[in-house]
Amino acid sequence: MWAEVAVAADDLGFESLWMPEHLVIPVAASGSPHAGAEHPPIPADVPVFDAFVYLSNLAARTTHVRLATHVFNIGLRHPFVTARAAATLDVLSGGRLLFGIGASWLREEWEAVGLDFDTRGARVDEAIDVCRRLWSEPVVEHHGRFFDFGSVAFEPKPVQTGGPALHIGGDGPAALRRAATVGAGWIPMNHTVEQLPTSIARLREMCARHGRTSAVEVTMAGAVDDIERYAQAGVDRMLVRPWERSRDAVDALHRFAKEVLS
């Protein structure tokens, strides 16, 4: 129902549509992105699409709704691949990409790709740096810990100046640091409504410490009934799914738009 939902969201005036992403889900996966959960929240055989390919399809069907990833595991790919895919979607959509990225939680996914899970934070930081340079500089040369290449050119540049808006997923200090320094937004994953004001205040302090004056948008998924509480806590964008069964999604969007957005 992705295409039908996207068209309905576009027609009804929803601001953005967010799509989950994984490269592969090992059968023996363990852990969870949710605090206190012992098992992965998704089975290994859940259908997972390539987010950039699918969002490009939705871009062709829509005009206004922004297209986003929630969240893209940027450390699992070479930044050439990530930067090219993101720039392509941003161009095709006319600058509508909101690029939600994260350091990932699924150790077995990293091991399946042949990468070290324990050094993923440093790899993510370097991948972000390379992508931002490819999106903004005419020629890029890089010699780092994880990526090493001579001078390359990268065209076309994204429609959004400097590259797609980066929305940083995660709850720890590293995620807050990335949001404060390179992010257009922050996507907390394991915060309660009560915990949000303290972390948002900490994020603002970090922004000020780095000399940043522009605001960082806070995006969080939650229940429809909690929208007002999240807004009062400082959340700027709520991700909601006002339906229980996919076949009811379009009708539910129309009801939600009439009851909440109007």
Secondary structure as GFF3:
##gff-version 3
##sequence-region A 1 262
A	DSSP	alpha_helix	2	12	.	.	.	ID=ss1
A	DSSP	beta_strand	16	19	.	.	.	ID=ss2
A	DSSP	alpha_helix	51	61	.	.	.	ID=ss3
A	DSSP	beta_strand	66	69	.	.	.	ID=ss4
A	DSSP	beta_strand	72	73	.	.	.	ID=ss5
A	DSSP	three_ten_helix	74	76	.	.	.	ID=ss6
A	DSSP	alpha_helix	79	92	.	.	.	ID=ss7
A	DSSP	beta_strand	97	102	.	.	.	ID=ss8
A	DSSP	alpha_helix	107	113	.	.	.	ID=ss9
A	DSSP	three_ten_helix	117	119	.	.	.	ID=ss10
A	DSSP	alpha_helix	120	136	.	.	.	ID=ss11
A	DSSP	beta_strand	139	143	.	.	.	ID=ss12
A	DSSP	beta_strand	148	153	.	.	.	ID=ss13
A	DSSP	beta_strand	165	169	.	.	.	ID=ss14
A	DSSP	alpha_helix	173	181	.	.	.	ID=ss15
A	DSSP	beta_strand	185	187	.	.	.	ID=ss16
A	DSSP	alpha_helix	196	209	.	.	.	ID=ss17
A	DSSP	beta_strand	217	221	.	.	.	ID=ss18
A	DSSP	three_ten_helix	224	226	.	.	.	ID=ss19
A	DSSP	alpha_helix	227	233	.	.	.	ID=ss20
A	DSSP	beta_strand	237	239	.	.	.	ID=ss21
A	DSSP	three_ten_helix	246	248	.	.	.	ID=ss22
A	DSSP	alpha_helix	249	256	.	.	.	ID=ss23
A	DSSP	pi_helix	257	261	.	.	.	ID=ss24
###
